[in-house]
Amino acid sequence: MAKKSPKRSFNDVLSLLGSQRFDVAPAQEGAKRTPNAFQVRKNGCAAEIAAAPDGTVMMLSHPGWVLNGEISRLLDKGYQKFLKTSHLEIPATADKLRALHEFSEELNEATGATSLYNQSLGTTSDVYMYDRVKGRA
């Protein structure tokens, strides 16, 4: 069963993240052009959040490893996971996947997001691209 933390207001989440040694800073231009968006970083990982209309937290981007100043997406090609940005794609190492998983869990707990069983087991990918099913209809 999904474990739910209590919903917190956006300002409460920002102060909580700051106290848990997250770097909290205003997001840059690419934050889906959402006003008052913030980027939270810790241990090489980052995500972008903003205030939802009801005053809670809205995730603008999935947590990802930061490569050349850009938040990467986790890509699963069936045989290995990769970290992909608009200009770069590198293999994901066990250390980076572990840091990304811990970052995601801490961020979900701080924001009061639902903690799902399959996500708590390990890192889930943003995109799955298996080469053996390429071209199938």
N, C-alpha and C positions, 0 to 999 in steps of 0.2 A: 504494500500500500504506500502511496506517495506521502512523504513527510512534508508538512507545510509549516513554515515559520510564520510568526505574526507579521502582517503587512506593516511596513514602516513608511513614514512620509519621506519625500525626497531629501529634505534638509537633514532629517535624522540619519538617513543612509550616508550622506556625504560626510557628516561628522563621525559616524561609526567607522567608515572606511579610512578616514584620516587617522583615527586612533589605532587602527589595526595595521599601521605602517604601509598603507597603500599611498601611492603618489596620485593626488587628485588635482587635475588642472583643466581649465577650459579646453574643449575640443577644438581642433583646427578646422579649416575650411571644409574638409571632406566629410564631415560628420552628418551626412545626408541633409545638410543645410537646416538642421534643427536648432532653433534658438535656445540658448542656455544649456547646451550639451556639454558634458564633461567626459574626459578620458581618465580612466583609472588604470594605474600600472603597478605591477609588483613582480619581482623576480623575472624580468624579461617578457612578461605577458601584459596584455592590455585589452580593454573593452571600452565601448562608449555607451554612456547612459544619459538620460534626460528625464525631466519631470513629465509624467503622464498627466492627462487632463484631470484625473481624479486625485492628483497630488502624490501618487506613489511613483515608483521607478519604472521606466520603460527602457529596455535594452535596445540600443540602436545598432550595435554590431556584436556578433558572437565573440567571446573571448578568443584571443589568438596570440601567437608569438610575434614579437615586433621585429621585423626585418627591414633595415634601411628606413626606419621611421614610419613604416606602414604596418598595419595589423594584418597578419597573414590568416588565411583560411586553411583548415586541415582537410587534406585531400587523401582519400583512400583509393589506391589503385589495385587492391586485391592482394598484392604481395608485399606492399610496404605503404606506409603513410608518408605524405609529403606536406611541407609548409609552403603555401603558394600565395604570392602577392601579384600585383599587376605586372611586375617586371622580373620576378625571381621565383624559382621553385627549387627547394632543397629538401633532401631526405630528413624526416623527423627522427631525431635520436630519442632514446629512452629517457634521458634527462629532461629534454624539452617537453616530451609528452607528460612526464610526471609533474613538472612545474605547471604546465597548462591545466592539468586535471586538478591540482591543488588550488590554483588560482580560480578556476571555475566554481569549485565547491565553496571556497571562502566567499566569493562574490554572491553566489546564490543564497548562502546563509545570511549574509549581511543585508541583502535586498528583500529577503523574505520570499524568494521564489520557491516554487515547488521543486523538491528534490526527488527525481525519478530513479527507480531501482537500476535500470540499465546504464544510466549516466553515472551513478555512484560506483559502479564496478570498474570503470575505466574511462578513458577519453573516447568520446564519440566524434566522428568526422562530420564536417559540414557537407562534403560532396563524396559520393562513391562512384568511381569510374573503373569498373572491372574490364580488362581488355578482352577476356574470353566471351563477353556478351556484346562486344562492340559490333554494330551493324545489324543486330537483330531487330525485328519489328515487333 
